Amino acid sequence: MRLIVTLSDSQEQELQDLVIHHPKAYIREKAAAILKIAQGQSGVDVAQNGLLRKRRKNTVYDWVHRYQAEGISGLLVKKGRGLKPSFFP
């Protein structure tokens, strides 16, 4: 089943601005993926061919679902993610 994303004009403009101007590359990539899916491309196609590097389709779908649930803040990496330091000075 194909994922359908419907964006308002303001949401589309906001995502386009992120793709062009955001300082973080991962935000630009996620915004571009959401725009491509909203324009009718399949999530599989976007994951395999539509980004700078290949991604798993579930990764792209997760980005879309988080954007739909939380908006732009859903595209940000949450605090506390990643490898924790093993040595504390």
FENSULDA-V189585 format. One record per backbone hydrogen bond with DSSP energy under -1.0 kcal/mol. CO is the residue of the C=O (numbers start at 1). NH is the residue of the N-H. E is the energy in kcal/mol with one decimal. If there is no record, write none. Layout:
BEGIN
CO NH E
CO NH E
END
This chain:
BEGIN
8 12 -2.6
9 13 -2.3
10 14 -2.4
11 15 -2.4
12 16 -2.3
13 17 -2.4
14 18 -1.9
15 19 -2.4
16 20 -1.8
17 21 -3.1
18 22 -1.8
24 28 -1.8
25 29 -2.4
26 30 -2.0
27 31 -2.6
28 32 -2.1
29 33 -2.2
30 34 -2.2
31 35 -2.3
32 36 -2.3
33 37 -2.1
34 38 -2.4
35 39 -1.5
36 41 -2.1
37 40 -1.5
42 46 -2.4
43 47 -2.5
44 48 -2.3
45 49 -2.9
46 50 -1.0
47 55 -2.4
56 60 -1.6
57 61 -2.5
58 62 -2.3
59 63 -2.0
60 64 -2.0
61 65 -2.6
62 66 -2.6
63 67 -2.3
64 68 -2.6
65 69 -2.0
66 70 -3.0
67 71 -2.3
71 74 -1.5
72 75 -2.0
78 81 -1.4
END
